Amino acid sequence: MRLSRSKRAYLLAALFLAAVALLVVACGFDQSGLPGTSAMCTSGQVLCNGACTDLSRDPGSCGSCGNVCGLGQLCSQGKCATSCGGGTTQCGNLCVETSSDPNNCGACGGYCGLGTFCLQGKCTSTCGQGQTLCTPDGGSPFCATTDTDNQNCGTCGTVCGNGKLCSGGQCGTTCGGGTTLCTPDAGPPYCANTKTESQNCGSCGHVCGAQQVCSNGTCTSACSTGQTLCTPDAGPPYCANTSTDNANCGTCGTSCGPLQVCVNKVCTNACATGQTFCPNGGNPYCANTSTDNANCGTCGKTCTAPLVCSGGNCVNSCITGQTFCQPDAGTPYCANTSADNANCGSCGNSCGPLQVCVNKVCTNNCATGQTFCPNSGNPYCANTNTDNANCGGCGLPCAAPLVCSGGKCVSNCSGGQAFCQPDAGQPYCADTTSDNANCGACGTSCGSGTPTCCGSACVNVQTDPSNCGYCGHNCLLTDAGTTCVNGACL
């Protein structure tokens, strides 16, 4: 049958439009060749012209979409080169990490079967410490660090959009919680914990060798004081503080249940005195909301550099009694150098095993009214009369709704103390006449400018003539002076 000229023109136009539509679909929204993101791409891949691509090793898109390497060249770490670098191995025309590539696991051609993936050069079905097993609809399963993975933020397949970073399992614009912003030559920027991550130990991209762990930013074969070396069946070894680590509470691999935290090697729903229970979407933790840059004043409120958290507020200076500390790496912070084991007497001065910081001196004796708790090499001082986590003795927690009063777990407070019930976490007893975190009423914290609670009121003992130097020291009654300057009557 012969078509008329008008019908032939109509048919050609329809075919042309259909071809254009298919081309647009194939290219997605990435027609410029710039990398995009897609929930279909696995960790470490980006979307280039409709296809998931690893910019660190693809010779057809090396470092950026469409950047083709020349004849005889390979793509190594996002750059065209004549050989593979950065600990990768040449397999065919690709530079691969045989420690994690499911198609070249342990050696070129080492293929991991259905339901398994490659971890530390071995095919396995379980992930290592701090990682989540992701099983996409298409492709091989893989492990993702959902706290910091831009392609799997919080949960598998949750992608952070352009300009966003994954930190603490949430997409944002800055790195929080003590993590560092890493900007690799190939691939998008990301947040990393350079103190503990074996792939970014001490600095971005610094990888620890086999059988090494990253401890306090250093690749080593032994953990620092107060930490335990954990060697899982699958994945690299790691260091864990079994006194506080929810995933390794008491022993390696012992995880606390939902809405529980690890305190003194015991899974409980009570934080130590001076700390706040943060639910964190079912992955709770304890935070000192007076000084924690990632939880300032309340859970999840982050201070961005150069601000620091002091007295529960993001400020550019520390409150009276605290010292401004500026580490070589990471964000600045405020520390009470009189009592902080990690900053005793000065910033960064750590006390040794079985020592605590008392009045700026590392010692094995606590102040009057407090008990020395060894805590397996990470000791602290506790008021066993009121501490829910150490009630009557070290490591004896009170279970909600009970509170610690007079060294016993009871349902009511004694000795003139107030019963405090926070929105999240366990109730507790507080002396609202002297407690800086509960001054005059539960939850009323003394902040910058008036950091000390005296007689249910927040005052500045450096300038208050009625409480000069310490609570109750009245210049008019005990000294000839009438004013208070730097804690002294004049």
PLY file of the C-alpha trace (Angstrom):
ply
format ascii 1.0
element vertex 490
property float x
property float y
property float z
element edge 489
property int vertex1
property int vertex2
end_header
0.00 0.00 0.00
1.41 3.37 -1.01
1.11 6.12 1.65
0.18 9.61 0.64
2.78 12.36 0.94
1.04 13.89 3.99
0.84 10.54 5.81
4.52 9.80 5.08
5.49 13.22 6.51
3.35 12.61 9.61
4.89 9.16 10.16
8.46 10.52 9.82
7.71 13.31 12.29
6.28 10.83 14.80
9.33 8.57 14.50
11.67 11.57 15.00
9.85 12.70 18.15
9.90 9.16 19.55
13.67 8.95 18.97
14.20 12.29 20.74
12.09 11.10 23.67
14.12 7.89 23.99
17.36 9.90 23.91
16.13 12.20 26.69
15.11 9.23 28.82
18.48 7.55 28.27
20.36 10.68 29.28
18.10 11.46 32.21
18.62 15.03 33.35
22.33 14.80 32.76
22.61 15.97 29.14
25.68 18.13 29.87
27.80 15.10 30.81
28.08 16.25 34.41
27.71 13.55 37.08
24.32 13.10 38.64
23.01 10.78 41.33
20.56 7.90 41.25
19.24 5.51 43.85
19.96 2.75 41.30
23.73 3.35 41.53
25.71 1.49 44.16
28.07 3.15 46.63
30.94 4.98 44.88
29.12 5.39 41.56
27.53 8.42 39.88
25.09 8.79 36.99
26.73 9.73 33.67
24.47 10.00 30.63
21.98 7.57 32.09
24.52 4.94 33.20
26.06 4.30 36.64
29.80 4.98 36.43
32.78 4.75 38.78
34.73 7.91 37.93
37.78 6.63 39.77
38.46 3.77 37.33
36.34 4.08 34.16
38.68 4.90 31.21
35.66 6.26 29.32
34.73 8.67 32.12
37.87 9.22 34.13
37.48 11.83 36.87
34.48 13.35 35.11
31.73 12.13 32.79
32.95 11.73 29.21
36.67 12.24 29.94
38.22 9.46 27.78
41.76 8.22 28.49
44.20 7.94 25.59
45.49 4.82 23.88
47.43 2.58 26.29
46.23 4.51 29.34
44.23 3.36 32.37
42.03 5.30 34.74
43.59 5.25 38.22
42.03 7.19 41.11
40.19 9.46 38.67
43.27 10.29 36.58
44.52 8.88 33.28
47.82 7.04 33.82
49.99 4.29 32.36
49.77 2.11 35.49
47.47 1.56 38.46
48.20 3.34 41.74
46.76 3.79 45.20
46.92 0.09 46.04
44.75 -0.93 43.06
45.48 -3.84 40.69
45.21 -3.90 36.90
42.60 -6.39 35.76
42.11 -6.12 32.01
41.76 -2.41 31.21
40.55 -1.49 34.70
42.28 -0.54 37.96
40.39 -2.40 40.68
40.50 -2.78 44.44
40.71 -6.54 44.89
39.76 -5.99 48.53
36.23 -4.88 47.60
35.51 -5.65 43.91
32.95 -8.52 43.70
34.17 -9.37 40.19
37.84 -9.42 41.19
37.79 -10.41 44.87
41.23 -11.20 46.24
42.64 -11.48 42.69
41.65 -10.72 39.10
38.70 -12.87 38.09
37.72 -13.79 41.65
33.95 -13.61 41.31
31.63 -13.53 44.34
28.51 -15.63 43.89
24.86 -14.78 44.35
24.06 -13.17 47.71
27.71 -12.45 48.56
30.05 -9.50 48.13
33.74 -8.76 48.50
35.10 -7.53 51.84
38.83 -7.39 52.57
39.52 -9.63 49.58
37.10 -12.35 50.68
33.58 -13.19 49.52
31.17 -12.92 52.43
27.52 -12.25 53.23
27.97 -10.03 56.33
29.31 -6.49 56.72
31.98 -5.17 59.04
31.75 -2.81 62.02
29.61 0.28 61.45
28.35 -0.82 58.03
24.94 -1.82 56.68
24.22 -4.57 54.15
22.46 -3.10 51.11
20.69 -5.40 48.63
19.64 -3.40 45.55
17.00 -4.70 43.17
19.65 -4.86 40.46
23.34 -5.60 40.94
25.34 -7.21 43.71
24.79 -6.60 47.44
27.27 -4.26 49.07
28.23 -2.72 52.42
27.60 0.97 53.07
28.55 3.27 55.92
25.12 4.89 56.13
26.39 7.53 58.57
28.53 9.19 55.89
27.75 7.60 52.48
26.28 10.20 50.10
24.65 7.41 48.04
23.17 5.59 51.05
22.54 8.22 53.72
20.73 6.89 56.78
19.32 3.99 54.78
20.33 2.07 51.65
19.51 3.95 48.45
18.86 7.35 50.07
20.91 9.73 47.89
22.02 13.22 48.96
21.39 15.71 46.16
23.88 18.10 44.58
25.71 20.24 47.13
24.63 17.97 50.00
26.78 15.80 52.28
25.87 12.82 54.40
26.78 13.30 58.06
25.29 11.37 60.95
22.95 9.60 58.53
21.35 12.86 57.36
21.86 14.96 54.23
23.15 18.45 55.00
25.58 21.13 53.88
28.32 20.60 56.50
30.09 17.73 58.25
29.16 17.33 61.90
29.80 15.03 64.83
33.57 15.36 64.65
33.80 14.26 60.99
36.07 15.87 58.38
35.14 17.10 54.90
37.04 15.11 52.23
37.23 16.36 48.63
38.74 13.61 46.43
40.05 14.28 42.91
37.40 11.90 41.58
33.87 11.58 42.90
31.79 13.81 45.15
32.96 15.20 48.52
32.11 13.24 51.65
32.38 13.29 55.46
34.79 10.94 57.23
35.76 10.17 60.81
39.53 10.41 60.45
40.04 9.14 63.99
38.56 5.69 63.38
38.05 5.03 59.64
40.64 2.69 58.14
40.07 4.25 54.68
40.65 7.81 55.95
42.95 7.43 58.94
44.39 10.70 60.19
43.63 12.40 56.88
41.35 11.93 53.88
42.34 9.00 51.66
45.02 7.60 53.97
44.33 3.84 53.97
45.55 1.52 56.74
47.22 -1.72 55.69
45.89 -5.22 56.18
45.50 -6.26 59.83
45.87 -2.63 60.93
43.30 -0.50 62.69
42.77 3.24 62.80
43.07 4.41 66.40
42.98 8.13 67.17
43.94 8.90 63.58
46.93 6.55 63.44
47.26 3.21 61.63
48.44 0.68 64.18
48.25 -2.97 65.14
47.18 -2.17 68.72
44.40 -0.04 70.19
44.89 2.94 72.50
44.29 2.79 76.24
40.66 2.12 77.11
39.84 0.46 73.79
39.54 -3.20 72.77
40.79 -4.75 69.53
37.91 -6.46 67.73
38.57 -8.95 64.91
35.29 -9.87 63.16
34.96 -12.89 60.89
34.37 -10.54 57.96
35.83 -7.07 57.49
38.90 -5.35 58.88
39.80 -5.29 62.59
38.77 -2.24 64.56
39.08 -0.61 67.97
36.02 -0.21 70.18
35.39 1.36 73.57
33.35 -1.50 75.02
32.31 0.73 77.91
30.30 3.11 75.68
29.99 1.58 72.18
26.37 0.59 71.46
27.55 -1.94 68.85
30.21 -3.48 71.11
28.86 -3.17 74.64
30.89 -5.13 77.17
32.37 -7.33 74.43
33.03 -7.07 70.69
29.88 -7.53 68.62
27.38 -7.23 71.51
24.78 -4.71 70.29
22.35 -2.83 72.51
18.67 -2.92 71.60
16.53 -0.03 70.34
16.41 3.00 72.67
19.34 1.66 74.71
22.81 3.07 75.22
26.00 1.45 76.44
27.06 2.80 79.84
29.88 1.12 81.77
29.66 -1.99 79.54
25.93 -2.42 80.24
23.04 -1.76 77.83
20.66 0.62 79.58
18.32 3.54 78.94
20.07 5.83 81.43
22.97 8.17 80.70
25.62 9.17 83.21
25.18 12.34 85.27
25.69 15.48 83.21
24.73 13.81 79.94
21.51 13.84 77.92
19.83 10.87 76.26
19.46 11.51 72.50
17.06 9.05 70.75
18.58 9.66 67.26
15.90 7.71 65.38
16.42 4.45 67.25
20.24 4.67 67.37
20.57 6.58 70.65
23.61 8.06 72.32
24.54 10.14 75.35
25.74 13.71 74.85
26.97 16.54 77.06
24.74 19.25 75.63
26.73 21.92 77.47
29.90 21.36 75.43
29.15 18.99 72.53
29.52 20.82 69.18
27.18 18.29 67.54
24.51 18.50 70.28
24.67 22.02 71.67
21.88 22.83 74.11
19.78 20.03 72.69
20.22 16.82 70.72
21.20 17.34 67.08
21.90 21.09 67.26
25.31 21.56 65.58
27.78 24.41 66.02
29.71 25.25 62.84
33.34 26.39 62.97
34.65 28.74 64.26
31.82 28.64 66.81
32.03 26.27 69.78
29.48 24.89 72.19
29.79 26.44 75.59
27.10 26.44 78.25
24.67 24.93 75.74
25.06 27.82 73.28
27.05 28.20 70.05
29.46 31.04 70.79
32.84 32.31 69.63
34.40 32.02 73.08
34.18 29.66 76.06
32.39 30.36 79.32
34.23 31.06 82.54
36.04 27.97 83.77
36.53 26.48 80.31
39.46 26.69 77.87
39.23 27.18 74.12
41.00 24.29 72.37
42.00 24.38 68.69
43.16 20.93 67.44
45.34 20.55 64.34
42.47 18.69 62.67
38.76 18.99 63.35
36.64 21.71 64.92
37.60 23.78 67.95
35.98 22.96 71.28
35.70 24.07 74.90
37.16 21.91 77.65
37.12 22.04 81.42
40.83 21.50 81.91
40.20 21.05 85.64
38.28 17.80 85.18
38.58 16.60 81.55
40.68 13.39 81.30
41.50 14.19 77.66
42.46 17.81 78.33
43.86 17.86 81.86
45.58 21.12 82.75
45.89 22.03 79.08
44.32 21.17 75.72
45.20 17.69 74.47
46.94 16.56 77.66
45.50 13.10 78.30
45.69 11.29 81.63
47.16 7.81 81.63
45.45 4.52 82.48
43.67 4.43 85.86
43.97 8.20 86.25
41.38 10.95 86.40
41.72 14.70 86.08
41.09 16.52 89.37
41.91 20.23 89.68
44.02 20.14 86.48
46.17 17.26 87.76
46.10 13.63 86.62
45.61 11.48 89.72
43.97 8.28 90.95
41.97 10.04 93.67
38.60 11.76 93.23
37.36 14.89 94.97
35.43 14.66 98.24
31.97 13.15 97.76
32.88 11.26 94.60
33.94 7.67 93.95
36.76 6.52 91.66
35.42 4.14 88.96
38.18 2.26 87.03
35.97 1.57 83.98
38.52 -0.80 82.35
41.25 1.76 81.88
38.98 4.72 81.09
38.24 5.88 84.65
35.94 8.62 85.90
34.63 10.05 89.15
30.97 9.55 90.02
28.61 10.75 92.72
27.20 7.35 93.65
24.47 9.04 95.71
22.73 10.57 92.68
24.24 9.07 89.49
21.65 6.89 87.69
24.47 5.00 85.96
26.46 4.43 89.15
23.94 4.21 91.97
25.48 3.03 95.24
28.58 1.82 93.36
30.37 1.97 90.02
28.44 0.46 87.12
25.16 -0.07 88.99
22.50 1.61 86.82
18.92 2.38 87.83
16.30 1.25 85.34
13.54 3.69 84.38
11.34 4.94 85.96
13.53 4.60 89.06
16.05 7.30 89.99
19.17 7.28 92.12
18.76 9.06 95.43
20.90 8.46 98.50
22.76 5.71 96.64
19.59 3.66 96.06
17.27 3.20 93.10
13.95 4.62 94.28
10.75 6.05 92.85
11.00 9.36 94.73
13.82 11.81 95.44
15.04 12.55 98.95
17.00 15.20 100.79
15.26 18.20 99.26
16.02 17.14 95.68
13.65 17.68 92.77
12.33 14.87 90.58
13.14 15.72 86.94
11.47 14.02 83.98
13.11 14.94 80.62
11.29 14.58 77.29
13.73 11.79 76.31
15.74 9.54 78.58
15.44 8.51 82.20
14.14 10.68 85.07
16.64 11.84 87.67
17.02 13.70 90.96
18.61 17.13 91.00
19.55 19.69 93.65
18.08 22.75 91.94
19.87 25.04 94.41
23.34 24.14 93.09
23.04 22.07 89.89
24.31 24.10 86.91
22.16 22.00 84.54
18.99 22.30 86.67
19.20 25.68 88.39
16.00 26.72 90.08
14.04 24.20 88.02
14.60 20.99 86.07
16.30 21.57 82.74
17.21 25.22 83.40
20.90 25.43 82.50
23.27 28.20 83.49
24.75 29.55 80.28
27.45 31.95 79.15
27.83 35.00 81.42
26.23 33.37 84.47
27.62 29.84 84.50
27.32 28.93 88.21
24.18 27.96 90.14
24.10 29.50 93.61
20.93 29.26 95.70
18.73 28.40 92.68
20.02 31.38 90.67
22.61 31.49 87.88
25.40 33.92 88.75
28.92 34.84 87.67
31.21 34.13 90.62
33.89 36.26 88.98
31.85 39.46 89.35
28.96 38.81 91.83
29.76 40.46 95.22
27.28 38.13 96.96
28.97 35.02 95.52
32.53 36.13 94.87
34.82 33.29 93.85
32.36 30.70 95.11
28.73 30.45 96.22
27.90 32.25 99.46
31.08 34.35 99.65
29.58 37.80 100.30
32.09 40.62 100.03
29.98 42.93 102.23
29.87 40.43 105.10
33.25 38.73 105.04
35.62 41.31 103.53
36.17 45.03 103.61
35.59 45.27 99.87
32.28 45.97 98.16
32.97 44.76 94.63
34.01 41.44 93.09
36.71 41.40 90.39
38.01 38.14 88.91
36.57 36.21 91.85
38.19 38.43 94.53
36.63 41.05 96.80
38.01 44.57 96.36
0 1
1 2
2 3
3 4
4 5
5 6
6 7
7 8
8 9
9 10
10 11
11 12
12 13
13 14
14 15
15 16
16 17
17 18
18 19
19 20
20 21
21 22
22 23
23 24
24 25
25 26
26 27
27 28
28 29
29 30
30 31
31 32
32 33
33 34
34 35
35 36
36 37
37 38
38 39
39 40
40 41
41 42
42 43
43 44
44 45
45 46
46 47
47 48
48 49
49 50
50 51
51 52
52 53
53 54
54 55
55 56
56 57
57 58
58 59
59 60
60 61
61 62
62 63
63 64
64 65
65 66
66 67
67 68
68 69
69 70
70 71
71 72
72 73
73 74
74 75
75 76
76 77
77 78
78 79
79 80
80 81
81 82
82 83
83 84
84 85
85 86
86 87
87 88
88 89
89 90
90 91
91 92
92 93
93 94
94 95
95 96
96 97
97 98
98 99
99 100
100 101
101 102
102 103
103 104
104 105
105 106
106 107
107 108
108 109
109 110
110 111
111 112
112 113
113 114
114 115
115 116
116 117
117 118
118 119
119 120
120 121
121 122
122 123
123 124
124 125
125 126
126 127
127 128
128 129
129 130
130 131
131 132
132 133
133 134
134 135
135 136
136 137
137 138
138 139
139 140
140 141
141 142
142 143
143 144
144 145
145 146
146 147
147 148
148 149
149 150
150 151
151 152
152 153
153 154
154 155
155 156
156 157
157 158
158 159
159 160
160 161
161 162
162 163
163 164
164 165
165 166
166 167
167 168
168 169
169 170
170 171
171 172
172 173
173 174
174 175
175 176
176 177
177 178
178 179
179 180
180 181
181 182
182 183
183 184
184 185
185 186
186 187
187 188
188 189
189 190
190 191
191 192
192 193
193 194
194 195
195 196
196 197
197 198
198 199
199 200
200 201
201 202
202 203
203 204
204 205
205 206
206 207
207 208
208 209
209 210
210 211
211 212
212 213
213 214
214 215
215 216
216 217
217 218
218 219
219 220
220 221
221 222
222 223
223 224
224 225
225 226
226 227
227 228
228 229
229 230
230 231
231 232
232 233
233 234
234 235
235 236
236 237
237 238
238 239
239 240
240 241
241 242
242 243
243 244
244 245
245 246
246 247
247 248
248 249
249 250
250 251
251 252
252 253
253 254
254 255
255 256
256 257
257 258
258 259
259 260
260 261
261 262
262 263
263 264
264 265
265 266
266 267
267 268
268 269
269 270
270 271
271 272
272 273
273 274
274 275
275 276
276 277
277 278
278 279
279 280
280 281
281 282
282 283
283 284
284 285
285 286
286 287
287 288
288 289
289 290
290 291
291 292
292 293
293 294
294 295
295 296
296 297
297 298
298 299
299 300
300 301
301 302
302 303
303 304
304 305
305 306
306 307
307 308
308 309
309 310
310 311
311 312
312 313
313 314
314 315
315 316
316 317
317 318
318 319
319 320
320 321
321 322
322 323
323 324
324 325
325 326
326 327
327 328
328 329
329 330
330 331
331 332
332 333
333 334
334 335
335 336
336 337
337 338
338 339
339 340
340 341
341 342
342 343
343 344
344 345
345 346
346 347
347 348
348 349
349 350
350 351
351 352
352 353
353 354
354 355
355 356
356 357
357 358
358 359
359 360
360 361
361 362
362 363
363 364
364 365
365 366
366 367
367 368
368 369
369 370
370 371
371 372
372 373
373 374
374 375
375 376
376 377
377 378
378 379
379 380
380 381
381 382
382 383
383 384
384 385
385 386
386 387
387 388
388 389
389 390
390 391
391 392
392 393
393 394
394 395
395 396
396 397
397 398
398 399
399 400
400 401
401 402
402 403
403 404
404 405
405 406
406 407
407 408
408 409
409 410
410 411
411 412
412 413
413 414
414 415
415 416
416 417
417 418
418 419
419 420
420 421
421 422
422 423
423 424
424 425
425 426
426 427
427 428
428 429
429 430
430 431
431 432
432 433
433 434
434 435
435 436
436 437
437 438
438 439
439 440
440 441
441 442
442 443
443 444
444 445
445 446
446 447
447 448
448 449
449 450
450 451
451 452
452 453
453 454
454 455
455 456
456 457
457 458
458 459
459 460
460 461
461 462
462 463
463 464
464 465
465 466
466 467
467 468
468 469
469 470
470 471
471 472
472 473
473 474
474 475
475 476
476 477
477 478
478 479
479 480
480 481
481 482
482 483
483 484
484 485
485 486
486 487
487 488
488 489
